[in-house]
Amino acid sequence: MIEPFNPPHPGELIHEAYIEPFNEITGNKIADSLGVAHSKLSLILNGKSRISPEMAVSLSCVLGGTDQSWLNLQAHYDLGIARSCG
C-alpha cells in the first residue's frame, strides 16, 4: 500500500517562504520581477496553475534555487494528487 503523500503546491511554498515573512514583498512585486502578469502569478500562488519549465527558469533567476528544483516541487505535488485519486 502506498502511504498518503500530500506535498504542498509550489505556490504555497512561494507564499510561505518569500511573501509572508517580509512586509515589503508582495505577489505583485514578484510578478513584476518575473515579468509576468500579476494574475498569472496569483494562479500559481493559489494552487490553480502549474509551474511550467519557463516559469521554473524565471523563478530560479528571481527567487533562487535551480530551475530543476522548482520543477521537482511541481512534480512532487502532481504525484501526490495522482496518488490521492486512486
SERO-4910 file (N, C-alpha, C, O; in steps of 0.05 Angstrom, whole numbers):
BEGIN
 pado doro    nc1    nc2    nc3   cac1   cac2   cac3    cc1    cc2    cc3    oc1    oc2    oc3
  Met    A     17    -24      0      0      0      0     18     25      0     38     26     14
  Ile    A     10     44    -16     25     69    -17     15     88      5     -9     92      8
  Glu    A     34     98     20     27    117     41     17    144     29     26    152      7
  Pro    A     -2    157     42    -11    183     32     13    202     30     30    204     48
  Phe    A     13    217      9     35    235      3     22    261     -6     13    264    -29
  Asn    A     22    281     11      8    306      6     27    330      7     24    347     25
  Pro    A     45    332    -12     63    355    -12     47    380    -19     27    379    -33
  Pro    A     57    403     -9     43    429    -16     48    436    -45     67    428    -57
  His    A     29    452    -56     33    463    -83     57    482    -81     60    496    -61
  Pro    A     73    484   -102     96    503   -102     88    531    -96    103    547    -84
  Gly    A     64    539   -105     55    566    -99     52    572    -70     57    594    -60
  Glu    A     43    552    -55     41    554    -26     69    559    -14     72    575      5
  Leu    A     88    544    -24    116    548    -14    127    575    -20    140    588     -4
  Ile    A    121    585    -44    130    612    -52    117    632    -32    131    650    -22
  His    A     92    629    -27     78    648     -9     90    647     19     96    668     31
  Glu    A     94    623     29    104    620     57    133    628     60    140    639     81
  Ala    A    149    624     40    178    629     43    187    657     33    206    668     43
  Tyr    A    172    668     13    182    692      0    163    716      4    172    739      0
  Ile    A    138    712     13    120    734     16    112    738     46    116    761     56
  Glu    A    102    718     59     93    721     87    114    733    106    107    751    121
  Pro    A    139    724    105    158    734    125    167    764    121    179    775    138
  Phe    A    160    775     98    170    802     91    147    821     85    131    816     68
  Asn    A    147    843    100    126    863     96    128    877     68    107    884     57
  Glu    A    152    880     58    156    895     34    153    878      8    153    889    -14
  Ile    A    151    852     11    149    834    -12    120    827    -16    106    818      2
  Thr    A    110    830    -41     83    822    -48     84    804    -72    104    803    -87
  Gly    A     62    791    -77     60    775   -101     63    792   -126     75    784   -146
  Asn    A     52    816   -125     54    834   -148     83    842   -153     91    844   -177
  Lys    A     98    847   -133    126    854   -137    142    831   -148    159    834   -166
  Ile    A    135    807   -139    149    783   -150    141    780   -180    158    774   -197
  Ala    A    115    783   -186    106    781   -213    120    801   -231    128    794   -254
  Asp    A    123    825   -221    137    846   -237    166    837   -242    176    841   -264
  Ser    A    179    827   -222    207    818   -225    209    794   -244    229    792   -258
  Leu    A    188    777   -244    188    755   -263    180    763   -291    185    749   -310
  Gly    A    168    787   -294    160    796   -320    134    782   -329    130    778   -353
  Val    A    117    775   -310     92    761   -317     69    778   -306     72    795   -288
  Ala    A     45    773   -316     21    786   -306     16    778   -277     22    756   -269
  His    A      6    797   -262      0    792   -234    -19    768   -231    -17    751   -213
  Ser    A    -38    767   -250    -58    745   -249    -45    718   -253    -54    698   -242
  Lys    A    -24    717   -270    -11    691   -275      3    681   -250      0    657   -243
  Leu    A     17    699   -236     30    690   -211      9    684   -190     12    666   -174
  Ser    A    -13    699   -189    -34    694   -170    -46    666   -173    -51    653   -153
  Leu    A    -49    657   -197    -59    630   -202    -40    609   -190    -48    589   -179
  Ile    A    -14    614   -193      6    596   -182      5    597   -151      4    576   -138
  Leu    A      5    621   -140      5    624   -111    -20    611    -99    -19    601    -76
  Asn    A    -42    611   -113    -67    599   -103    -70    570   -111    -92    558   -107
  Gly    A    -50    558   -122    -50    529   -129    -69    523   -153    -77    500   -156
  Lys    A    -75    542   -169    -93    538   -192    -78    534   -218    -90    526   -238
  Ser    A    -52    538   -218    -36    535   -242    -10    522   -235      1    525   -213
  Arg    A      1    507   -254     26    492   -251     50    510   -257     47    531   -270
  Ile    A     73    502   -247     98    515   -254    108    502   -279    115    478   -279
  Ser    A    110    518   -300    120    508   -326    150    509   -326    162    521   -308
  Pro    A    163    496   -345    192    498   -347    201    527   -350    222    535   -338
  Glu    A    187    542   -365    194    571   -369    192    586   -342    209    602   -335
  Met    A    170    581   -328    167    594   -302    188    585   -282    198    600   -266
  Ala    A    196    559   -283    217    549   -266    243    564   -270    257    570   -251
  Val    A    250    569   -295    274    584   -302    272    612   -290    291    622   -278
  Ser    A    249    625   -294    245    652   -283    246    653   -253    259    670   -241
  Leu    A    233    634   -240    234    632   -211    262    628   -200    270    640   -180
  Ser    A    278    612   -214    305    608   -207    321    634   -208    337    639   -190
  Cys    A    317    649   -229    332    674   -232    323    695   -211    340    710   -201
  Val    A    298    696   -204    287    717   -186    288    709   -157    296    724   -140
  Leu    A    280    684   -151    278    675   -123    302    658   -114    306    654    -90
  Gly    A    316    647   -133    338    629   -126    330    600   -129    309    594   -139
  Gly    A    348    583   -121    344    555   -126    349    549   -155    356    567   -170
  Thr    A    346    524   -163    351    517   -190    324    514   -205    304    509   -192
  Asp    A    325    516   -231    301    511   -246    291    482   -241    267    477   -240
  Gln    A    310    464   -239    303    436   -234    289    433   -207    271    417   -204
  Ser    A    298    448   -187    285    445   -160    256    455   -161    239    443   -148
  Trp    A    251    476   -176    223    485   -179    206    465   -194    183    460   -186
  Leu    A    217    453   -214    202    432   -229    198    407   -211    177    395   -212
  Asn    A    218    401   -195    215    378   -176    193    383   -156    177    365   -150
  Leu    A    191    407   -146    169    414   -128    142    409   -141    123    398   -129
  Gln    A    140    418   -166    115    414   -181    109    384   -186     87    375   -183
  Ala    A    130    369   -193    127    341   -198    118    326   -173    101    308   -174
  His    A    130    333   -150    122    320   -124     92    326   -118     78    309   -109
  Tyr    A     84    351   -123     56    358   -118     38    342   -137     18    331   -128
  Asp    A     45    341   -162     29    327   -182     27    297   -175      5    285   -177
  Leu    A     48    286   -166     48    257   -158     30    253   -134     15    233   -133
  Gly    A     31    271   -115     13    270    -92    -16    271   -100    -33    256    -89
  Ile    A    -23    288   -119    -50    290   -129    -58    264   -143    -80    254   -139
  Ala    A    -41    254   -159    -47    229   -174    -51    205   -155    -69    189   -159
  Arg    A    -35    204   -134    -38    182   -115    -63    184    -98    -74    164    -89
  Ser    A    -73    208    -94    -96    211    -77   -122    204    -92   -143    201    -80
  Cys    A   -121    202   -118   -144    196   -134   -150    167   -137   -171    159   -147
  Gly    A   -132    150   -129   -135    122   -135   -138    104   -113   -141     80   -116
***
